[in-house]
Structure formats: structure tokens, C-alpha cells
């Protein structure tokens, strides 16, 4: 049957509309950018929860133009591999424990020098001094620092009671950074490298009997099933940092870049608040699950101060002019 002119016009317009619709859809798909973001900790950890909120904020602020998929718990890359994955372009973003890279440069371990900054206020002041130096260092590696959030203060978990540092001699000590390995050496313990995701298994098999970490990691790993003592030493507040490939960031349009940086600033403010709020919760949960949660004895505190003095002096020697600049700014 021959089409009437009117029907032919309708058909042509419908085809044009479909074509425009498909073209519009294709342009929307093309405009959307997808990033992968590995993180070392479980989805229930407050760092991961904060990052999940950051990702949702970016999605909303960019009107869906940037979609970030979080791969938690070391499922995509293990903790020590994440920075290299961002630097090498295998992923666009990632979360790291800064002090885990102290062997690369002592500047990464500024926040984990024992007893240098032992409260949230001191830690914030130290971060203000450290941040510009660290940003410049990372920029040379093609990495942009988005935001950083501290862990709760570090204490000592031990299978047996500890009254002095001598009680740690020979203990299998979980090390997750050069600093924690050095502490083991100074107190005569035996350092064993174990990442957070592997801690529960290491405790269950007896590979570890003592370690220094926050109440958060203790709670995440349910350490009370094997370890019964926690000494709230408040030795330092290590920080995690969320990094992005500068190349990936530069590929975004300006409004999307602004969505990322704005959401990152909000995530840092929220994360610091969350960390401080969670500190009491974690310690209460450890006690509720049968752990003895106490302050270190005067003798243990004195021993730990000696360890801290040694490590501060060592860090100052290895960190050079940048380290001195950070400490000078911090102590002003």
C-alpha cells in the first residue's frame, strides 16, 4: 500500500525522533566517566563508609557524569599495591595508609612517628604542616591528593598482660608499616608483616600475639576472640589518604573536577569528626566483648616514651630539609 504524504511525513518524523533519541542517549553514555577505586578495609569500616558517602556525593554533584566503583577489603588490589596501581594508571583512584610508604620516603610516615602528635588537635596541626609538602611530592609522581582522614589513636593489643616493654620481648608482633617494624626491634619483639585484611587469620593461627593499632582495627577484626588486653597508649594517629591519578582528574571537565574537590573537602571534614566520635565507641565495644581496656602502666609509658624519642630523632635525620620544615611549622 502506498503511503500518503501525511503518513510518510509522520513516519519520517518518528524516525528522526528515534534517531535523535538514540544520538542523545549515546552522547550521555559517552559523557559518563567510570573510575575504579580500591580500598584496603572492609565495607563496615568507618573509612570505607566515609568513602562510600564521598562517591555518592560525587555522583550527585556531577549529575551522574562520574561514577566511582569502590572495591573494598583489598579485593581488587592489596593494601601495599594500591598506590602503584593509581600511579601506573591501572585504576583512577585509591585509598592508602600513608605510613605504609615510609620506606619510599620518610615524609609518608610523618603522622606515625610515635608520640609526636597524640591527640586529634595535635594531629590536625601536624597534617596542616605535612600536607603541602606531601602534595608536592605526590605531584611529581602524577598523583593528586584528594583528602585524608586519621585513625583513632594507636594502642597495644596483647595476648598476655604487659607491665613494661620487657614483657614484649620475643613476642610475634604484627607490623604493617616501617614504623611498627621499628618499634618491634626497639622492644625486642619479632616483627611479622600482616595487613589488616589478614589480621583475624594471623591471630587464629598464632602467627601474631601482640601488635599496635587502633581500636577500629581491633573491632573490625574481632580481636577479642584471641587477644584479651588493650593498652590505650595513644601513641599516634596514622592517616589514610585518598589519591587520584592526575591524568584521570585532568581528563574530567571543569564542573566534574569541582564536584570531586568539593566532595573531597566535605569527606575530609566528615571523616575527622567520625574518627573522633568512633574512638569511644570502639573502646567500649572491645570492653563489652570481654577485653581488658586500660591505660599503660607508668613503667610501660616511660618505656614507650624512650622508643618515641629514639624514633623522632631517627625520623628527623632521614627526612632531611622537608622533615625539618614540617616539624618547624608544626611546633610554631
C-alpha positions in Angstrom: 0.0 0.0 0.0 1.4 3.4 -0.9 1.9 5.9 1.9 0.0 9.1 1.8 2.2 12.2 2.0 0.9 12.8 5.5 1.7 9.3 6.7 5.1 9.5 5.1 5.8 12.7 7.0 4.7 11.1 10.3 7.0 8.1 9.6 9.9 10.3 8.7 9.4 12.5 11.8 9.1 9.4 14.0 12.4 8.0 12.5 14.0 11.4 13.1 12.8 11.4 16.7 14.2 7.9 17.3 17.5 8.9 15.7 17.8 12.0 17.9 16.8 9.9 20.9 19.5 7.3 20.2 22.0 10.0 19.5 21.2 11.8 22.8 21.5 8.5 24.7 24.8 7.8 23.0 26.1 11.2 23.9 25.0 10.7 27.5 26.8 7.4 27.7 29.9 8.9 26.1 29.8 11.8 28.6 29.8 9.4 31.6 33.2 8.6 33.1 33.7 5.5 35.2 36.5 5.1 37.8 37.7 2.1 39.9 38.8 2.8 43.4 40.4 0.0 45.5 40.5 0.4 49.4 42.1 -1.8 51.9 39.4 -2.0 54.6 36.0 -3.8 54.9 32.8 -2.1 53.9 31.8 -1.7 57.6 35.0 0.3 58.5 34.3 4.0 59.0 36.9 4.9 56.4 35.1 2.9 53.8 31.7 4.2 54.9 33.1 7.8 54.5 34.5 6.9 51.1 31.1 5.4 50.1 29.4 8.7 51.0 32.1 10.6 49.1 31.4 8.5 46.0 27.6 9.2 46.3 28.3 12.9 46.7 30.5 13.0 43.6 27.7 11.1 41.6 25.1 13.7 42.8 27.3 16.8 42.4 28.4 15.7 38.9 24.8 14.9 37.9 25.9 11.3 37.2 28.8 12.2 34.9 31.4 10.5 37.2 30.6 7.0 38.5 33.2 5.6 41.0 33.1 2.0 42.0 34.6 1.2 45.4 36.4 -2.2 45.7 36.7 -2.6 49.5 38.7 -5.0 51.6 41.7 -5.3 49.4 39.5 -7.2 46.8 41.0 -5.5 43.7 44.5 -4.7 44.9 46.1 -5.5 48.3 47.0 -2.5 50.5 50.7 -2.2 49.5 49.8 -2.3 45.8 47.2 0.5 45.7 49.5 3.5 45.3 51.4 1.9 42.5 48.1 1.0 40.8 47.0 4.6 40.8 50.4 5.9 39.8 50.6 3.4 36.9 47.1 4.1 35.6 45.7 0.6 36.4 43.0 2.4 38.5 42.0 6.0 38.6 41.7 6.4 42.4 42.6 4.6 45.6 42.9 4.7 49.4 46.2 4.1 51.1 47.7 4.2 54.6 50.3 6.9 54.3 52.8 5.4 56.7 52.8 2.2 54.7 55.0 4.0 52.2 57.6 5.3 54.6 60.3 3.2 53.0 59.7 5.1 49.8 60.0 8.5 51.6 60.0 9.3 55.4 57.5 12.1 54.6 54.8 9.5 54.2 55.4 8.4 57.9 55.3 11.9 59.5 52.0 11.1 61.3 53.2 7.8 62.6 56.3 8.9 64.5 55.4 7.7 68.0 54.4 10.4 70.5 54.9 13.3 68.1 51.2 14.1 67.7 49.0 12.1 70.2 45.6 13.9 70.0 43.2 14.9 67.3 44.1 18.6 67.8 47.8 17.9 67.5 47.2 15.5 64.6 45.3 18.2 62.7 48.0 20.7 63.3 50.6 18.2 62.1 48.5 17.5 59.0 48.4 21.2 58.1 52.2 21.3 58.2 52.6 18.0 56.3 50.0 18.4 53.6 51.7 20.9 51.2 55.0 19.0 51.4 53.2 15.7 50.6 51.1 17.2 47.8 54.3 18.5 46.1 55.9 15.0 46.5 52.9 13.2 45.1 52.5 15.7 42.2 55.9 14.6 40.9 54.5 11.0 40.7 51.4 12.1 38.7 49.2 11.8 41.8 46.7 14.3 43.3 45.8 14.1 47.0 42.1 14.4 47.4 41.7 14.1 51.2 43.0 12.4 54.4 41.3 11.0 57.5 43.0 9.8 60.7 42.6 6.5 62.5 41.8 6.6 66.2 44.9 6.8 68.5 47.1 3.7 68.5 47.3 1.4 71.4 48.8 -2.1 72.1 46.8 -5.3 71.8 48.4 -8.3 73.6 47.5 -11.9 74.3 49.3 -11.6 77.6 49.4 -8.7 80.2 52.1 -6.1 79.7 53.6 -4.1 82.5 56.8 -3.0 80.9 58.3 -3.1 77.4 60.4 -6.1 78.5 57.2 -8.1 78.5 57.1 -7.8 74.7 60.5 -9.4 74.2 60.2 -12.2 71.7 56.5 -11.6 71.1 55.3 -12.1 67.5 54.5 -8.5 66.7 52.2 -7.6 63.8 53.9 -5.0 61.6 52.0 -3.1 58.9 54.5 -0.2 58.3 58.2 0.5 58.7 57.4 2.4 61.9 55.6 -0.6 63.5 58.5 -2.9 62.5 61.0 -0.5 64.1 59.0 -0.4 67.4 59.2 -4.2 67.4 63.0 -4.0 67.0 63.4 -1.5 69.8 61.3 -3.5 72.3 62.9 -6.8 71.3 59.7 -8.3 69.7 59.7 -10.3 66.4 58.0 -8.2 63.6 55.7 -10.1 61.3 54.2 -8.3 58.3 50.4 -8.6 58.3 47.9 -6.4 56.6 44.5 -5.5 58.2 42.6 -7.9 56.0 44.7 -10.8 57.2 44.8 -10.0 60.9 42.0 -12.3 62.1 43.6 -15.3 60.4 47.0 -14.4 61.7 45.7 -14.3 65.3 43.7 -17.5 64.9 46.9 -19.4 63.7 49.1 -17.8 66.3 51.3 -16.0 63.8 50.8 -12.9 65.8 50.4 -12.4 69.6 50.9 -8.6 70.0 50.5 -5.5 67.9 49.9 -1.8 67.9 46.9 -0.4 66.1 43.7 1.5 66.7 40.5 0.3 68.4 38.9 0.4 65.0 41.1 -2.3 63.5 40.6 -4.3 66.7 36.9 -4.0 66.4 36.9 -4.8 62.6 39.0 -8.0 63.2 37.1 -9.1 66.4 40.5 -9.5 68.1 38.8 -10.3 71.4 38.4 -13.9 70.1 42.1 -14.4 70.6 43.5 -11.3 72.4 42.3 -10.1 75.8 44.4 -7.0 76.6 44.3 -3.5 75.1 46.6 -0.7 76.4 45.3 2.7 75.3 48.8 4.2 74.7 47.6 6.9 72.3 50.9 6.7 70.6 50.0 8.4 67.3 47.1 8.9 64.9 48.1 7.4 61.5 46.2 8.7 58.5 44.7 7.2 55.4 44.7 9.3 52.2 42.5 9.1 49.1 44.6 9.6 45.9 43.6 10.1 42.3 45.6 9.9 39.1 46.3 13.5 38.0 45.9 12.3 34.4 42.4 10.9 35.2 41.5 14.1 37.1 42.7 16.3 34.3 40.5 14.4 31.8 37.3 15.5 33.6 35.5 18.6 32.6 35.8 21.6 35.0 32.4 21.2 36.6 33.1 17.5 37.4 36.6 18.4 38.7 34.8 20.9 41.0 32.4 18.2 42.1 35.3 15.9 43.1 37.2 18.5 45.0 34.1 19.9 46.8 33.0 16.3 47.8 36.6 15.5 48.9 36.8 18.6 51.2 33.4 17.5 52.8 34.7 13.9 53.1 37.8 15.1 55.0 35.8 17.2 57.5 33.2 14.5 58.0 35.9 11.8 58.3 37.9 13.6 61.0 34.7 14.1 63.0 33.6 10.5 62.5 37.0 9.2 63.6 36.9 11.1 66.9 33.3 10.1 67.6 34.1 6.4 66.9 37.1 6.3 69.2 35.0 5.9 72.4 32.6 3.5 70.6 35.4 1.1 69.6 37.0 1.0 73.1 33.6 0.4 74.6 32.9 -2.4 72.2 36.3 -4.1 73.0 35.4 -4.0 76.7 31.9 -5.2 76.1 33.3 -8.2 74.3 35.5 -9.2 77.3 38.7 -7.3 76.7 40.6 -5.5 79.5 40.9 -1.9 78.2 43.3 0.2 80.4 45.9 2.9 80.2 49.6 1.7 80.1 51.3 1.5 83.5 53.8 4.3 84.4 56.7 2.0 83.6 55.3 1.0 80.2 54.6 4.6 79.3 58.1 5.6 80.2 59.5 2.7 78.1 57.3 3.8 75.2 58.5 7.4 75.5 62.1 6.2 75.1 61.0 4.4 72.0 59.3 7.5 70.7 62.3 9.8 71.5 64.6 7.4 69.5 62.2 7.3 66.5 61.6 11.0 66.4 65.4 11.5 66.3 65.8 8.9 63.6 63.0 10.4 61.5 64.5 13.8 61.7 67.8 12.5 60.3 66.2 10.7 57.4 63.5 13.2 56.4 66.0 16.0 55.7 65.0 19.6 55.0 61.4 18.7 54.2 61.0 16.9 57.5 62.6 19.9 59.4 60.2 22.3 57.6 57.2 20.2 58.7 58.3 20.0 62.3 59.1 23.7 62.4 55.7 24.5 61.1 54.1 22.1 63.5 55.8 23.4 66.5 55.1 27.1 65.8 
